[in-house]
Amino acid sequence: MGLRSLSDRDGTATVSLDKSDLELDGVLEDGEVPSGKHVHYQRLAPGVYVIRDVRDGEVPPLPAGVSSE
């Protein structure tokens, strides 16, 4: 886990993810982010966000012990 800078990209706030982490999760294709790749983001609480890899149109459930309420 590491700190990341929040960047402004044409008026939208962005945060970069490590390619090494994405590779571990099988998100990358030949070391690159696939064209048209979707992720789901959700604000869980003030200052708390979760990003999930969307595969086959499905958003995976939150891990046990993590609540969206």
C-alpha positions as CSV (number, residue, x, y, z in Angstrom):
1,M,0.0,0.0,0.0
2,G,1.4,3.4,-0.9
3,L,0.4,7.0,-1.1
4,R,-0.7,8.4,-4.5
5,S,-1.1,11.9,-5.7
6,L,-4.6,13.1,-6.7
7,S,-4.3,14.7,-10.2
8,D,-6.5,16.9,-12.3
9,R,-7.2,15.5,-15.7
10,D,-9.2,18.0,-17.7
11,G,-11.4,18.7,-14.7
12,T,-11.7,15.1,-13.4
13,A,-9.8,14.0,-10.3
14,T,-7.7,10.9,-11.1
15,V,-5.4,8.5,-9.1
16,S,-3.0,6.1,-10.7
17,L,-2.8,2.4,-9.8
18,D,0.5,0.4,-9.9
19,K,0.7,-1.7,-13.1
20,S,2.4,-4.4,-10.9
21,D,-0.7,-4.7,-8.8
22,L,-3.0,-4.8,-11.8
23,E,-0.8,-7.5,-13.4
24,L,-1.0,-9.6,-10.2
25,D,-4.8,-9.4,-10.6
26,G,-4.8,-10.3,-14.3
27,V,-6.1,-6.9,-15.4
28,L,-3.4,-6.2,-17.9
29,E,-3.0,-7.7,-21.4
30,D,0.6,-8.0,-22.5
31,G,1.6,-5.6,-19.7
32,E,-0.9,-2.9,-20.9
33,V,-4.3,-1.7,-19.9
34,P,-6.8,-3.2,-22.4
35,S,-8.7,-0.8,-24.5
36,G,-12.2,-0.1,-23.2
37,K,-11.4,-1.6,-19.8
38,H,-14.0,-0.7,-17.1
39,V,-13.7,-0.5,-13.4
40,H,-16.4,0.2,-10.8
41,Y,-15.7,2.8,-8.1
42,Q,-17.8,3.4,-5.0
43,R,-17.6,5.9,-2.2
44,L,-18.1,3.9,1.0
45,A,-17.7,6.7,3.5
46,P,-16.2,10.2,3.7
47,G,-12.7,9.8,2.3
48,V,-13.1,6.1,1.7
49,Y,-13.3,4.7,-1.9
50,V,-13.1,1.2,-3.4
51,I,-12.3,0.3,-7.0
52,R,-13.3,-3.1,-8.4
53,D,-12.3,-4.8,-11.7
54,V,-15.4,-5.3,-13.9
55,R,-15.2,-8.6,-15.8
56,D,-17.9,-9.9,-18.2
57,G,-20.1,-7.0,-17.1
58,E,-20.0,-8.2,-13.4
59,V,-18.9,-6.1,-10.5
60,P,-17.4,-8.4,-7.8
61,P,-18.8,-8.3,-4.3
62,L,-17.1,-6.4,-1.6
63,P,-14.7,-8.6,0.5
64,A,-16.1,-9.9,3.8
65,G,-16.0,-7.3,6.5
66,V,-16.3,-4.4,4.1
67,S,-19.7,-2.8,4.1
68,S,-21.2,-0.3,1.7
69,E,-23.7,0.9,4.3
